[in-house]
Amino acid sequence: MTAASDSKCQPEEVGYLRHLTITVLCVSCVIGSVANGLVLWMTVFRMPRTVTTVWFLNLALADFAVLLSLPFSIYILIVGEWPFHRWVCKLYQAFLNLTFFTSICLLVLISVDRCISVLYPIWTRNHRTVRRAKWLAASVWLLAALTCVPYLIFRTTGAQKNCTYCYFNFSVENGALEATLTLEQVALGGRVAMTVTHLLLGFLLPLVVIGICAHLIRANFQQQGWIRVNWMKRLLLMLVTTFFVCWFPFTVALCVQLWRFVKSRDTIDPQMLLFLWAAFSLGCLNSCLNPFLYVLTGRDFKKKFLQSIPSALARAFGEEDVLSQQVSKVEDAGKR
């Protein structure tokens, strides 16, 4: 594709944003793939199978998959338009949605699991099993797959000014709907439904759940005077902050896209599509940073930094020290 056709398909006034997005995606792809690949290697070959390693294995798998696919996104941004078949548009966008919701749901699951482990250590010791963790992880992948259905149905390609784009087209002719609704009303309803669903399930609800779990864990540790409260407080604060910073721009971009559609009714908006890619690149940073949060915010950071990375990851994913201390405190209190 020539430079002329590239400038024709991408708005010149935001050309800098395209280059910045490509840079962020390249950095995330290289660093994130290595980091999550290391986590996968550790959890599969070097560590015993525990509930915690099941969570991180699936989280790293989702992050690793989306990061490995980023060269595909980078190529699309470089050529300036969608260069592939319509079915590739459907499948790739569905794949990105699958990994997005899987990663977010697993972060929520990890937060809830740690919260329950801290608040109810005896119950956790008796009921928290690897088999149940595997079933829960499989359920997360299945639920995330269900959210991909609209992408397979309504995602398509279309041309504007001799440029091809991959976008949502909810104006699907349906005889039952035509009797009561216009195609424009159907398109607006579809976009509202997708935006609200993503806003609630993909951002607000996970943020609230993770935030509540972080608060409950912190309050419990402070009440009991646990020695690692400062470490856990830093870790949970980093988790919530990173999630919010990385995915808030994408959520805002979806809302802005809906607002622009309401005003103009333009199904294809090249400038808005570029803004969505830019916001998506920030979301990819969350997948890139996840492996580091549990290592770099841990206790004895300087010692960990001097250790081998596998040793640091092994300590970061260790769960028995936390659970054992909590159980011991409960048992000691019961003996008094």
Kinemage of the C-alpha trace (Angstrom):
@kinemage 1
@onewidth
@group {chain A} dominant
@subgroup {mainchain}
@vectorlist {calphas} color= white
{ca met a 1} P 0.000 0.000 0.000
{ca thr a 2} L 1.404 3.397 -0.937
{ca ala a 3} L 1.826 6.360 1.361
{ca ala a 4} L -0.762 8.254 -0.654
{ca ser a 5} L -3.456 5.683 -0.104
{ca asp a 6} L -2.428 5.485 3.540
{ca ser a 7} L -2.985 9.213 4.096
{ca lys a 8} L -6.241 9.014 2.174
{ca cys a 9} L -7.678 6.368 4.511
{ca gln a 10} L -6.447 7.887 7.778
{ca pro a 11} L -7.300 11.453 8.867
{ca glu a 12} L -4.146 13.562 8.471
{ca glu a 13} L -4.954 15.727 11.501
{ca val a 14} L -4.536 12.732 13.836
{ca gly a 15} L -1.649 11.063 12.018
{ca tyr a 16} L 0.555 11.457 15.088
{ca leu a 17} L -1.943 9.390 17.081
{ca arg a 18} L -1.596 6.488 14.651
{ca his a 19} L 2.191 6.474 15.034
{ca leu a 20} L 1.920 6.698 18.819
{ca thr a 21} L -0.577 3.820 18.858
{ca ile a 22} L 1.716 1.650 16.747
{ca thr a 23} L 4.601 2.396 19.127
{ca val a 24} L 2.585 1.469 22.219
{ca leu a 25} L 1.380 -1.756 20.597
{ca cys a 26} L 4.941 -2.707 19.602
{ca val a 27} L 6.264 -2.146 23.128
{ca ser a 28} L 3.364 -4.060 24.678
{ca cys a 29} L 3.802 -6.919 22.224
{ca val a 30} L 7.514 -7.416 22.901
{ca ile a 31} L 7.641 -6.867 26.668
{ca gly a 32} L 4.244 -8.361 27.461
{ca ser a 33} L 4.762 -11.497 25.387
{ca val a 34} L 8.062 -12.231 27.135
{ca ala a 35} L 6.670 -11.538 30.615
{ca asn a 36} L 3.471 -13.536 30.164
{ca gly a 37} L 5.372 -16.287 28.373
{ca leu a 38} L 7.614 -16.568 31.425
{ca val a 39} L 4.563 -16.784 33.682
{ca leu a 40} L 3.133 -19.550 31.482
{ca trp a 41} L 6.412 -21.452 31.602
{ca met a 42} L 6.631 -21.085 35.387
{ca thr a 43} L 3.043 -22.119 36.092
{ca val a 44} L 3.136 -25.098 33.717
{ca phe a 45} L 6.615 -26.556 34.241
{ca arg a 46} L 8.176 -25.139 37.395
{ca met a 47} L 5.455 -24.808 40.008
{ca pro a 48} L 3.050 -27.192 41.752
{ca arg a 49} L -0.565 -26.887 40.672
{ca thr a 50} L -2.426 -24.728 43.196
{ca val a 51} L -5.506 -22.531 43.004
{ca thr a 52} L -3.344 -19.449 42.582
{ca thr a 53} L -1.298 -20.955 39.754
{ca val a 54} L -4.528 -21.975 37.997
{ca trp a 55} L -5.693 -18.337 38.085
{ca phe a 56} L -2.398 -16.973 36.820
{ca leu a 57} L -2.005 -19.666 34.188
{ca asn a 58} L -5.324 -18.691 32.613
{ca leu a 59} L -4.722 -14.963 33.055
{ca ala a 60} L -1.295 -15.215 31.445
{ca leu a 61} L -2.752 -17.361 28.647
{ca ala a 62} L -5.390 -14.728 27.828
{ca asp a 63} L -2.869 -11.879 27.998
{ca phe a 64} L -0.264 -13.844 26.043
{ca ala a 65} L -2.774 -14.640 23.291
{ca val a 66} L -3.878 -11.050 22.756
{ca leu a 67} L -0.300 -9.747 22.895
{ca leu a 68} L 0.861 -12.296 20.324
{ca ser a 69} L -1.904 -11.094 17.993
{ca leu a 70} L -0.790 -7.452 18.181
{ca pro a 71} L 1.406 -7.653 15.038
{ca phe a 72} L -1.879 -8.200 13.202
{ca ser a 73} L -3.269 -4.958 14.693
{ca ile a 74} L -0.027 -3.120 13.990
{ca tyr a 75} L -0.161 -4.139 10.326
{ca ile a 76} L -3.749 -2.881 10.049
{ca leu a 77} L -2.723 0.502 11.461
{ca ile a 78} L 0.295 0.709 9.164
{ca val a 79} L -1.694 0.125 5.968
{ca gly a 80} L -4.391 2.507 7.182
{ca glu a 81} L -7.438 0.391 6.351
{ca trp a 82} L -8.811 -3.134 6.733
{ca pro a 83} L -6.878 -5.286 4.224
{ca phe a 84} L -8.504 -8.664 4.912
{ca his a 85} L -11.737 -10.531 4.232
{ca arg a 86} L -14.980 -9.778 6.069
{ca trp a 87} L -14.802 -13.041 8.040
{ca val a 88} L -11.339 -12.150 9.284
{ca cys a 89} L -12.860 -8.926 10.596
{ca lys a 90} L -15.503 -10.892 12.487
{ca leu a 91} L -13.133 -13.529 13.874
{ca tyr a 92} L -10.324 -11.185 14.902
{ca gln a 93} L -12.593 -8.725 16.683
{ca ala a 94} L -14.357 -11.630 18.404
{ca phe a 95} L -10.951 -12.983 19.472
{ca leu a 96} L -9.929 -9.619 20.942
{ca asn a 97} L -13.229 -9.447 22.809
{ca leu a 98} L -12.732 -13.006 24.116
{ca thr a 99} L -9.308 -12.273 25.562
{ca phe a 100} L -10.473 -8.898 26.906
{ca phe a 101} L -13.390 -10.278 28.906
{ca thr a 102} L -11.452 -13.372 29.991
{ca ser a 103} L -8.605 -11.269 31.358
{ca ile a 104} L -10.927 -8.901 33.200
{ca cys a 105} L -13.097 -11.690 34.623
{ca leu a 106} L -9.996 -13.513 35.865
{ca leu a 107} L -8.742 -10.355 37.578
{ca val a 108} L -12.105 -10.140 39.333
{ca leu a 109} L -11.958 -13.840 40.207
{ca ile a 110} L -8.455 -13.462 41.659
{ca ser a 111} L -9.568 -10.506 43.774
{ca val a 112} L -12.652 -12.327 45.078
{ca asp a 113} L -10.623 -15.470 45.781
{ca arg a 114} L -8.029 -13.571 47.799
{ca cys a 115} L -10.734 -11.684 49.653
{ca ile a 116} L -12.529 -14.899 50.658
{ca ser a 117} L -9.208 -16.496 51.616
{ca val a 118} L -8.464 -13.634 53.992
{ca leu a 119} L -11.941 -13.213 55.485
{ca tyr a 120} L -12.831 -16.916 55.796
{ca pro a 121} L -9.542 -18.856 56.045
{ca ile a 122} L -11.001 -21.996 57.660
{ca trp a 123} L -13.756 -22.320 55.052
{ca thr a 124} L -11.202 -21.643 52.337
{ca arg a 125} L -8.859 -24.360 53.581
{ca asn a 126} L -11.695 -26.912 53.376
{ca his a 127} L -13.409 -25.872 50.137
{ca arg a 128} L -10.812 -24.093 47.979
{ca thr a 129} L -9.597 -26.847 45.647
{ca val a 130} L -7.651 -26.937 42.404
{ca arg a 131} L -10.443 -28.850 40.676
{ca arg a 132} L -13.004 -26.165 41.494
{ca ala a 133} L -10.573 -23.494 40.360
{ca lys a 134} L -10.204 -25.238 36.992
{ca trp a 135} L -13.983 -25.410 36.585
{ca leu a 136} L -14.328 -21.722 37.444
{ca ala a 137} L -11.582 -20.789 34.989
{ca ala a 138} L -13.258 -22.848 32.258
{ca ser a 139} L -16.570 -21.127 33.046
{ca val a 140} L -14.906 -17.737 32.623
{ca trp a 141} L -13.672 -18.685 29.143
{ca leu a 142} L -17.152 -19.955 28.236
{ca leu a 143} L -18.920 -16.804 29.435
{ca ala a 144} L -16.387 -14.647 27.604
{ca ala a 145} L -17.019 -16.681 24.447
{ca leu a 146} L -20.743 -15.917 24.692
{ca thr a 147} L -19.992 -12.182 24.583
{ca cys a 148} L -18.352 -12.737 21.181
{ca val a 149} L -21.638 -13.642 19.464
{ca pro a 150} L -22.545 -10.028 18.517
{ca tyr a 151} L -19.118 -9.635 16.908
{ca leu a 152} L -19.671 -12.690 14.733
{ca ile a 153} L -23.121 -11.457 13.692
{ca phe a 154} L -22.815 -7.685 13.346
{ca arg a 155} L -19.136 -7.039 12.656
{ca thr a 156} L -18.493 -6.508 8.949
{ca thr a 157} L -16.432 -4.563 6.433
{ca gly a 158} L -17.493 -1.581 4.399
{ca ala a 159} L -15.991 0.944 2.008
{ca gln a 160} L -15.864 4.702 2.332
{ca lys a 161} L -13.972 6.835 -0.193
{ca asn a 162} L -12.323 3.723 -1.649
{ca cys a 163} L -11.068 2.664 1.783
{ca thr a 164} L -12.220 -0.483 3.587
{ca tyr a 165} L -12.940 -0.527 7.319
{ca cys a 166} L -13.967 -3.137 9.884
{ca tyr a 167} L -16.890 -1.856 11.948
{ca phe a 168} L -20.213 -2.682 13.601
{ca asn a 169} L -23.227 -2.640 11.299
{ca phe a 170} L -26.452 -3.196 13.212
{ca ser a 171} L -28.626 -2.182 10.255
{ca val a 172} L -29.362 -5.801 9.381
{ca glu a 173} L -32.615 -6.133 7.523
{ca asn a 174} L -35.136 -8.133 9.493
{ca gly a 175} L -38.724 -8.509 8.398
{ca ala a 176} L -40.051 -8.772 11.946
{ca leu a 177} L -38.301 -5.575 12.988
{ca glu a 178} L -39.124 -3.550 9.895
{ca ala a 179} L -42.792 -3.580 10.851
{ca thr a 180} L -42.164 -1.586 14.040
{ca leu a 181} L -38.661 -0.078 13.830
{ca thr a 182} L -36.651 1.683 11.160
{ca leu a 183} L -33.169 0.424 10.302
{ca glu a 184} L -31.776 3.580 11.887
{ca gln a 185} L -33.536 2.807 15.165
{ca val a 186} L -32.238 -0.765 15.080
{ca ala a 187} L -28.687 0.481 14.504
{ca leu a 188} L -28.930 2.963 17.369
{ca gly a 189} L -30.408 0.349 19.695
{ca gly a 190} L -27.629 -2.100 18.859
{ca arg a 191} L -24.898 0.441 19.534
{ca val a 192} L -26.487 1.502 22.814
{ca ala a 193} L -26.779 -2.124 23.926
{ca met a 194} L -23.135 -2.890 23.068
{ca thr a 195} L -21.832 0.264 24.742
{ca val a 196} L -23.866 -0.192 27.928
{ca thr a 197} L -22.918 -3.876 28.148
{ca his a 198} L -19.237 -3.080 27.815
{ca leu a 199} L -19.499 -0.167 30.251
{ca leu a 200} L -21.163 -2.288 32.930
{ca leu a 201} L -19.610 -5.740 32.468
{ca gly a 202} L -16.246 -4.682 31.101
{ca phe a 203} L -15.437 -1.742 33.365
{ca leu a 204} L -17.749 -0.518 36.124
{ca leu a 205} L -18.710 -3.865 37.672
{ca pro a 206} L -15.131 -5.262 37.658
{ca leu a 207} L -13.794 -1.989 39.066
{ca val a 208} L -16.360 -1.984 41.883
{ca val a 209} L -15.767 -5.648 42.770
{ca ile a 210} L -11.963 -5.319 42.723
{ca gly a 211} L -12.166 -2.119 44.755
{ca ile a 212} L -14.469 -3.649 47.385
{ca cys a 213} L -12.246 -6.728 47.707
{ca ala a 214} L -9.180 -4.533 48.097
{ca his a 215} L -10.877 -2.506 50.828
{ca leu a 216} L -12.057 -5.591 52.736
{ca ile a 217} L -8.616 -7.225 52.605
{ca arg a 218} L -6.896 -4.049 53.727
{ca ala a 219} L -9.353 -3.513 56.581
{ca asn a 220} L -8.963 -7.110 57.749
{ca phe a 221} L -5.171 -6.947 57.715
{ca gln a 222} L -5.125 -3.641 59.568
{ca gln a 223} L -7.513 -4.984 62.189
{ca gln a 224} L -5.329 -8.028 62.819
{ca gly a 225} L -2.054 -6.114 62.590
{ca trp a 226} L -0.683 -8.500 59.993
{ca ile a 227} L 2.989 -7.913 59.258
{ca arg a 228} L 2.547 -7.780 55.455
{ca val a 229} L -0.253 -5.223 55.436
{ca asn a 230} L 1.895 -2.548 53.748
{ca trp a 231} L 2.890 -4.982 50.991
{ca met a 232} L -0.690 -6.099 50.377
{ca lys a 233} L -1.959 -2.526 50.453
{ca arg a 234} L 0.536 -1.522 47.762
{ca leu a 235} L -0.307 -4.552 45.663
{ca leu a 236} L -4.076 -4.047 45.744
{ca leu a 237} L -3.746 -0.311 45.142
{ca met a 238} L -1.576 -1.000 42.102
{ca leu a 239} L -4.071 -3.549 40.759
{ca val a 240} L -7.052 -1.204 40.987
{ca thr a 241} L -5.130 1.832 39.721
{ca thr a 242} L -3.584 0.005 36.761
{ca phe a 243} L -6.918 -1.486 35.731
{ca phe a 244} L -8.624 1.914 35.888
{ca val a 245} L -5.885 3.841 34.073
{ca cys a 246} L -5.495 1.282 31.283
{ca trp a 247} L -9.160 0.645 30.477
{ca phe a 248} L -10.838 3.964 31.324
{ca pro a 249} L -9.801 5.606 27.999
{ca phe a 250} L -11.275 2.706 26.006
{ca thr a 251} L -14.553 2.972 27.905
{ca val a 252} L -14.655 6.718 27.277
{ca ala a 253} L -13.895 6.152 23.580
{ca leu a 254} L -16.859 3.770 23.281
{ca cys a 255} L -19.154 6.362 24.861
{ca val a 256} L -17.822 9.088 22.559
{ca gln a 257} L -18.361 6.801 19.562
{ca leu a 258} L -21.991 6.330 20.577
{ca trp a 259} L -22.439 10.081 21.030
{ca arg a 260} L -20.954 10.814 17.600
{ca phe a 261} L -23.208 8.199 15.999
{ca val a 262} L -26.279 9.756 17.624
{ca lys a 263} L -25.299 13.134 16.184
{ca ser a 264} L -24.201 12.152 12.672
{ca arg a 265} L -25.584 8.621 12.102
{ca asp a 266} L -22.323 7.801 10.299
{ca thr a 267} L -21.834 4.050 10.439
{ca ile a 268} L -18.184 4.361 9.369
{ca asp a 269} L -16.151 6.980 11.237
{ca pro a 270} L -12.414 6.595 10.380
{ca gln a 271} L -11.304 9.134 12.967
{ca met a 272} L -13.274 7.431 15.729
{ca leu a 273} L -11.980 4.020 14.691
{ca leu a 274} L -8.432 5.337 15.123
{ca phe a 275} L -9.313 6.710 18.564
{ca leu a 276} L -10.632 3.267 19.518
{ca trp a 277} L -7.389 1.628 18.367
{ca ala a 278} L -5.412 4.144 20.440
{ca ala a 279} L -7.517 3.464 23.533
{ca phe a 280} L -7.235 -0.275 22.905
{ca ser a 281} L -3.440 0.038 22.882
{ca leu a 282} L -3.594 1.478 26.407
{ca gly a 283} L -5.760 -1.468 27.452
{ca cys a 284} L -3.071 -3.801 26.122
{ca leu a 285} L -0.670 -2.231 28.612
{ca asn a 286} L -2.747 -3.835 31.360
{ca ser a 287} L -2.035 -7.266 29.878
{ca cys a 288} L 1.617 -6.284 29.630
{ca leu a 289} L 1.867 -5.088 33.240
{ca asn a 290} L -0.067 -7.862 34.991
{ca pro a 291} L 2.969 -10.172 35.478
{ca phe a 292} L 5.031 -7.348 36.988
{ca leu a 293} L 2.464 -6.173 39.519
{ca tyr a 294} L 2.742 -9.316 41.603
{ca val a 295} L 6.541 -9.259 41.596
{ca leu a 296} L 7.582 -5.611 41.752
{ca thr a 297} L 5.143 -4.654 44.530
{ca gly a 298} L 6.033 -7.626 46.695
{ca arg a 299} L 7.999 -7.515 49.899
{ca asp a 300} L 11.787 -7.324 49.794
{ca phe a 301} L 11.778 -5.805 46.326
{ca lys a 302} L 15.522 -5.198 46.308
{ca lys a 303} L 16.225 -8.811 47.197
{ca lys a 304} L 13.812 -10.033 44.528
{ca phe a 305} L 15.400 -7.774 41.966
{ca leu a 306} L 18.753 -9.409 42.601
{ca gln a 307} L 17.268 -12.898 42.451
{ca ser a 308} L 16.473 -14.796 39.287
{ca ile a 309} L 13.120 -13.870 37.766
{ca pro a 310} L 11.704 -17.401 38.138
{ca ser a 311} L 12.441 -17.322 41.873
{ca ala a 312} L 10.713 -13.975 42.199
{ca leu a 313} L 7.657 -15.248 40.340
{ca ala a 314} L 7.550 -18.370 42.480
{ca arg a 315} L 7.459 -16.257 45.634
{ca ala a 316} L 4.917 -13.867 44.137
{ca phe a 317} L 2.540 -16.708 43.265
{ca gly a 318} L 2.989 -18.444 46.613
{ca glu a 319} L -0.262 -18.678 48.509
{ca glu a 320} L 0.399 -20.987 51.431
{ca asp a 321} L 2.193 -18.389 53.553
{ca val a 322} L -0.801 -16.038 53.450
{ca leu a 323} L -3.422 -18.701 54.021
{ca ser a 324} L -1.457 -20.543 56.690
{ca gln a 325} L -0.905 -17.431 58.773
{ca gln a 326} L -4.589 -16.531 58.538
{ca val a 327} L -5.668 -20.056 59.550
{ca ser a 328} L -3.199 -20.115 62.426
{ca lys a 329} L -4.546 -16.848 63.789
{ca val a 330} L -8.123 -18.098 63.641
{ca glu a 331} L -7.197 -21.385 65.313
{ca asp a 332} L -5.229 -19.605 68.041
{ca ala a 333} L -8.169 -17.321 68.711
{ca gly a 334} L -10.469 -20.337 69.016
{ca lys a 335} L -8.231 -21.975 71.623
{ca arg a 336} L -8.292 -18.953 73.922
